[in-house]
């Protein structure tokens, strides 16, 4: 799969569900779609909601091996950064998602796998 079709290269699409320590619960999926709908409609969210949108979106996209949704997640993150809405207090946002059972432990999680993508991106950014 070429880089343009695999936004988390060099991670194979089949390994996407192993990337993160948590996945959405059924209630988390409902909440994710609510946040995403609000975002798309231009509703102003608070920082915690933007953090949760980022987290839930990547969990959703990777659990479903959906490279298009991963690209959409990357676009949302870049757009928010460009608007000055940076990731802050992510730990608290993630803890709230866990406490509300909106995310649950991912039994397929493989520690260090996402780091391979991050290292690939850093190496390629440095070579340009």
Buried (B, 14 or more C-beta within 10 A) or exposed (E): EEEEEBBBBEBEBEBBBBBBEBBBBEEBBEBBEEBBEBBEEEEEBEBBBBBBBBBBBBBBBBBBBBBEBBBBBBEBBEEBEEEEBEBEEBEEBBEBBBEEEBBBEBEEBBEEBBEBBEEBEEEEEEEE
